[in-house]
Amino acid sequence: MAGMSTGIQWTQETWNPSTGCDRISPGCDHCYALAMAKRLKGMGQAKYQADGDPRTSGPGFGLAMHPDALDAPLHWRKPRKVFVNSMSDLGHARIPREFLAQVWAVMASTPQHTYQILSKRPERLRKLLTDECRCGSGHAPGVHFRSSMEWAATSHSETYVPGLRPGVGCTGKWPLANAWLGTSIEMDRYCRRADDLRGTPAAVRFLSLEPLLGPLPSLSLEGIGWCIIGGESGGGARPMDPGWVRELMAQCREAGTAIFVKQLGAVLGRQFMAGPHGGDWEMWPEDLKIREFPRETEAVSA
């Protein structure tokens, strides 16, 4: 079973067990996924027939779970980097906890793949993955979520995902060594998202600073292994000052954080339009031509 091909430069595959979302901050204003969902609905794609609230979402972009898509990575033999929910946000409040446990169980069952999870709602993922003991027995944080993962690998469970083997929630390291967690920050007032991310167990924590709509003087890179930086492209793109990128690059160098400049978008009145390489690479200033990946290390607890 194949995944969805992608033109996103920092991943190899996309996997969408859920689709749809709601805009919550200025970085969502020109959401590519919202526009794509409208087109896919018009093409009759089954995943994109639910409409969202027109104030925050749109045609074909209503939040929807797709249980039949959960097992897709189980059929991919060749290791690959997988962007989870490129057309949604796993941190969305209306994605059930049990469904998220199913997603994590699939990731635990496929250690050959590296999963990249990006959310504008890292506070919910932090709460889920560090859940406190609710039974009064003094279990360590995350144990009850792992128990839900185990139910997803139990054949008589209502949340069973066909193909999972028992033990996914009880064996192996926690957090998952193959799950990278990230959050998007487009303006300085959203730097608090990095604080929630820092409190979340993950093998790699990363930031998507795209579309970068202003400088980020409040940003701390403590505990952050990777920064993806990018401007906005397309019609009506909001401009990005290359100086903001250079300031972030210097901060990354000081912190030992890998840098990936994805695209420049609209810079100083000039359009570096998105393309197969994230813009016309040949037109870029030489010092901004940098695309690194994080060093994979042992999973880091919160």
Secondary structure, DSSP 8 states (H G I E B T S, - for coil): ---B----TT-SEEE-SEEB----SGGGTT-HHHHHHHHHHHTT-GGG-----TTT--TT-S-EE-GGGTTGGGG--S--EEEETTTB-TT-TTS-HHHHHHHHHHHHH-TTSEEEEEES-HHHHHHHHT---SSSS---TTHHHHHHHHHHT-TTSTT--TT--TTTTTSS-SS-TTEEEEEE--SGGGTHHHHHHHTS-BSEEEEEE-S--S--TT---TT--EEEEE---STT-----HHHHHHHHHHHHHHT-EEEEEE-EEETTEEE---TTSS-GGGS-GGG--B------S-B--
